[in-house]
Amino acid sequence: MARCTRRRSPSWQAALVPLVKAFGLPRGWRPHPLRIGRLALSTMPLAVADIVEWGTRKLDIYILGLYSVSTPESVGVYYVAQQVATLPQKLKTSFEPILGPVITRNLRAGNLPGIARQVCQVGFWITAAQAGIALALGIPAQGVLGLMGPQFVEGDLALQFLLAAEVGAAAAVVSEAALIYMAPMRNLWLSLGTIVLQALLTVIGMHVDDGFSLSPFDRASSAAGALLVTLCIASLIKTQLLRRLLGEPVSNLRWSLLLAIVPAGSVGWAAGAF
């Protein structure tokens, strides 16, 4: 008995046919290659900066995999810890639709102090929210990773470093929201320098672990620590650059936030230790 087989359509055809049926063929379309090329060049600094930010979350896994060929479990533990740490990272993207229009409107009006106030306020909101999530997930890090399986518990230090890295990156993110309009090329070079510094620190951490014959899970912690140091340095440099451009302070740290984080972290650590 012959078997009836249904031929599958190519993916582009499955997407193109409904598009044409819904909107029809383009009419009066006159492409302008030069205009499109100029638009692509003008947006290149922003696009490359976004790619670099994405790369900072992938480069550490790549380097860790190169140095952990014989011990792949460290890569798996690090990857799981990184997925948990993406929760506070999503907070940054949720504030971009709020901050972008305010910055462009104030730039058009020449209101530089207004931009500084918005950067400080939004930066504080993001930092405070991320710090709360980092404490909630970082203090019981072993329990959180233990939900994935007992073999992932050893990645608790890597998870804590990754959560702290997201908190440290908040200042760079809000500063970059203004720098992409005020100094796009300088912001691009700073982003490229960030990923180069991360690669250098991660490789150094791998060699230090090999020199001291540490466990594979310590390699994961070293990679996360390199990301933490890199993002904190990038936040400091981008914040200082924006401060010089605006002539106003743009720090997102407040003493009230530190006074809340330190006691909460200390109580949580003491409860877990004893």
N, C-alpha and C positions, 0 to 999 in steps of 0.2 A: 504494500500500500504506500503510495507516494505521500511524503510528508510536505504539508503546505508551509512554506517559509515566507515571511513578509520581509521584503527588502527595506532596510532602514535608510532614511534620507540623510544626506550629509547635514552636519550641524548648522552650517551657514545657510543651507536651503530651508531648514526647519525654522530658522529665525527670520530669514528674509521674506519668505512668502507671507506669513501673517502680517509683517510690517507693511508690505505693499498693499495688502488687502485692507488694512486699517487706515492708512494715510495716503495711498496712491503713489504714483510716480512723481518725482520732483519736477516742478514746472518753474521756468524762469530762473533756473539755477545757473549762476555764472561764477565759477571758482576764480579766486584771485591768489595765485601762488605766492606772489611777493608779499601781499598783505598777511597771508597765513604764516609765511616764513618769519616776518617781523614779529608777529604775535608769539610764535613759538620761541624766538630768541628772547623776547622780553620776559616770558614766563619761565625760561630755563633755570635761572637761579632758584626759584621757588620749587620747581620740579626736582632738581637735583638735591636740594636740601631735604625734601620729603623722602627721597630715595635713601639718602644717607641716614636719616632718622630710622627708617625701616631696617637699614643694614646694620645699625648698631645692635639691634635685637636678634640678628641672625649671625653676625660675624663671630660672636663668642661661641656659639654652638659649632660652627665650622672649625675654628681653631681647637676647641676642646676635642672634637672628633679626630683631628689629625694627631693629637698627642695621646689619645685614648683608644688606639686601635686594638690593643690587647685587653683593654678593660672598658668595653662599650657601655657597661652599666652606669658609669658616671655621666655619659651623655643622656641616657634615658632619664636619670634622676634630675638632671639639670633641665631637661626639656619640660618635664612635668612641673617642676618648680616655676619655670618661666610662664607656663600657661596659667598657673594660679596668680602670678604677679601681674597678669594682663588686666585684672579687674580694676585696680586703681588707674591704670593707664588709659582706660576708656573715659575717665572723667575729663581728661584734657580735651579730647575731641568734642565733648558735649558743650564746652564753653566757647569753642571757636566761632560758631554762628553769632554769638553775642558780642564777642570782642572785636571781630573784624569790621563790621559796619561802623561801630563807634570810633575806631581808630581812623578809618578813611574819612569819616565826616569831620573829625577834629583836625586831621591833616589838611583838609581842604579849607577849613576855617583858620588854620594857623594856631590852633589852641593846643600848644605843646603841654602845658600843665594839665589839661584835661586828659590827654593821653596817659601821662604819668599816673594820674589818679586811677584811671581805669585799669591800667596794668597792675598797679599795687593791689587794688581791690580784688580783681579776678584772680590774680596770683595767690592772694591770701585764701580765697575760697577753695581753689584747687588744692593748695598745700594742706589746708586744714582737713579737707575731705580725704585726701590721700593718706595723710598721717593717721587718721582714725582707722581707715581700712588696713593700713600697714600694721598698726598695733593689734587689730582684731585678728589678722591672719598670721602675723609674725610671732606673737607671744605663744600661741598653741601651734607652732609650725609643725612639730612632729605629729600632732594629732591630725592636722589638716592634710599633710602628705600621707599619713597612715590610712586615710580613706581610700587612696589609690592602691594601697597594698603595703605590706610590712617592709618590702625592700626599698621603698621610697623614703622611709623615715630618716635615713642618713643625710638627706638633702636639706635638712632644716636650716642650716647656716646659709646655704646658697639661697634659699627662699627669703630669709631675712635680709640678706644683702640686696636681692632683687627688689624687694618691696621698698627698702630704703633708697635704692637708686631711682625709683619712680617718684618718690617724694623730692629727691634732690633735683630731678629734671624739670620740676614744675616751673621754676624761675626761668629756665632756658626757653620753655615752650611759650610762655606769655610774652617774654621779651622778643622772641622770634616773630610773634604775630605783628609787632610793630616794625621790626628790623627788615622784614621782607618788603616793606614799602619805603622805608627811609634809607636803608643801606643794604640792598639785596646782594651785591657782590661780596661785601665784607661778611655778611651772614653766611654766604655760600662757602667762603674760604674757612670760616670758623667751623662750619659743619664738617668740611673735609678734614680739617685738622683734628676734629673730635674723633672721627672714626680711625684715623691713623694712630692717635694716642691710645685708643682702646685696643687696637691690634698690638701695639708695642707692649702695653701693660699686661695684656693677656698672655702673650708669649713669654714675657719675663716671669709671670706667675707660674706658668707651666714648667719652666726650667728650675725655678726655686723648689717646686714640689718634687721634681725628679731628683734634685740635689739632696733633699732631706728624706727621700724615699717615703713620702707621705701616701696616704690611701687614695684610691681613685675618687672618692667623694670629696677629698680636699681639693682636687683639681676643679671640681664643679664650684666649690666655694671661692677658689682663686679667680675663676672666670667671672663670677658674679661680683666679687670685690673689685676687679678691674673695671667693670661697667659702672659700679657705684662711684669710684674715684673719677672716672672720665666724665660722667654726667654732671657731677658736682663742679668740676673745673669748668666745663662748658657753661654751666649756669652762671658761675661767677664772672666769666669773661663777657658773655653776652649781656648780662645785666649791667656791667660797667660800661660797655659800649653804648647801650641804650641810654644810660644815665648821662653820658657826655653829649649825646645827640639831643636829648630833651632838655638838659640843664636842670633836671629835677630828679630827686631820689625815686627809685623804682623797686625798692626792696619789698619782697612779699613776706618777710619774717617779722613777727611781732612777739614781744615778750610774753604776752598772754598765751600765745600758742606754745611757746617753749615751756612755760610754767604748767601747762596742761599735759604736754607730752612726757616730760621727765618723771613726774610722780606716777602717771599711769603706767609707763613702761617699767618703772622700778617695782611697783606693786605687782604687776603681771609677772615679771621675772622672778620675784621672791615667791609668788604663789606656785610657780612652776618648779622652782628649785627645791622648795621645802614641802 
